[in-house]
Amino acid sequence: DASTDSGAPTPELIQIRYSAGDEARLLVINLGALTTSPMNDPLLAPGAGRRWELLFCSEQSAYGGNGVDETFDEGCWRLQSHCAWFFRSAARVATKEVSNG
């Protein structure tokens, strides 16, 4: 079952999410100035055991931009001005704890 959800938490910020099973895609567009967005919006939640993987950003240097501020994990996201990001959900990789003994 596929679904599409959208939201505009501010007049300048647009979020569109497509979900099908465990897979999800997320488009975030900031039409305004540099801003931060807290991860408490359900549209930004990647799902249990998953994380967002950046596929495209309009500020990537390959597209003539100034580079990407890749702060897309837990906490607040730093969203560059006049920019678009496209993500897919991916499995979160477990990290091993290193013992010092």
C-alpha positions as CSV (number, residue, x, y, z in Angstrom):
1,D,0.0,0.0,0.0
2,A,1.5,3.3,-1.0
3,S,0.7,6.7,0.5
4,T,1.6,10.3,0.0
5,D,1.6,12.9,2.8
6,S,2.6,16.5,2.8
7,G,3.0,19.4,5.2
8,A,4.1,23.0,5.5
9,P,5.3,23.6,9.1
10,T,6.1,27.2,8.0
11,P,5.1,29.3,5.0
12,E,8.6,28.8,3.6
13,L,9.1,25.1,4.3
14,I,7.4,22.3,2.3
15,Q,7.6,18.5,3.0
16,I,6.3,15.8,0.8
17,R,6.6,12.1,1.8
18,Y,5.9,9.0,-0.3
19,S,5.8,5.7,1.6
20,A,5.3,2.1,0.3
21,G,5.9,-0.6,2.9
22,D,9.2,-0.1,4.6
23,E,10.4,2.2,1.8
24,A,10.0,6.0,2.0
25,R,11.1,9.0,0.0
26,L,11.1,12.5,1.4
27,L,11.3,15.8,-0.5
28,V,12.0,18.9,1.6
29,I,12.0,22.4,0.1
30,N,13.0,25.6,1.9
31,L,11.8,28.6,0.0
32,G,13.1,31.0,2.6
33,A,16.2,31.9,4.6
34,L,18.5,29.5,6.4
35,T,16.5,27.8,9.1
36,T,16.5,24.8,11.5
37,S,13.7,22.2,11.6
38,P,13.2,20.0,14.7
39,M,12.8,16.3,14.1
40,N,9.5,16.2,16.0
41,D,7.4,16.3,12.7
42,P,6.1,12.9,11.9
43,L,6.8,13.4,8.2
44,L,10.5,13.6,9.0
45,A,10.6,10.3,11.0
46,P,12.4,7.7,8.8
47,G,10.8,4.7,10.6
48,A,12.0,2.3,13.2
49,G,15.6,1.1,12.6
50,R,15.9,3.4,9.6
51,R,17.7,6.7,8.7
52,W,17.5,9.2,5.9
53,E,20.0,8.9,3.1
54,L,20.5,12.0,0.9
55,L,20.0,11.3,-2.8
56,F,19.9,14.9,-4.2
57,C,20.4,18.5,-2.9
58,S,20.1,21.5,-5.1
59,E,23.1,23.0,-3.3
60,Q,25.5,20.1,-4.3
61,S,28.6,21.4,-6.0
62,A,27.8,19.2,-9.0
63,Y,24.8,21.3,-9.7
64,G,26.5,24.7,-9.2
65,G,25.7,25.0,-5.5
66,N,27.9,25.9,-2.6
67,G,27.9,22.4,-1.0
68,V,25.6,20.6,1.3
69,D,25.2,20.9,5.1
70,E,24.5,17.3,5.8
71,T,22.9,17.4,9.3
72,F,20.1,15.0,8.6
73,D,20.0,12.7,11.6
74,E,18.3,13.1,15.0
75,G,17.9,16.5,16.5
76,C,17.4,19.7,14.5
77,W,18.0,19.8,10.7
78,R,19.9,22.8,9.4
79,L,18.1,23.8,6.2
80,Q,20.0,26.0,3.8
81,S,18.2,28.9,2.2
82,H,16.3,28.4,-1.1
83,C,17.2,24.8,-1.4
84,A,15.6,21.3,-2.0
85,W,16.6,17.9,-0.7
86,F,15.5,14.5,-1.7
87,F,16.0,11.5,0.6
88,R,15.2,7.8,0.8
89,S,14.9,5.7,3.9
90,A,17.7,3.2,4.5
91,A,18.5,0.7,7.2
92,R,20.4,2.1,10.1
93,V,23.8,0.5,10.3
94,A,24.6,-0.8,13.8
95,T,27.8,0.5,15.3
96,K,30.1,-1.8,17.4
97,E,31.2,-0.6,20.8
98,V,34.9,-0.7,21.2
99,S,36.2,-2.0,24.6
100,N,39.3,-0.5,26.1
101,G,40.3,-3.6,28.0
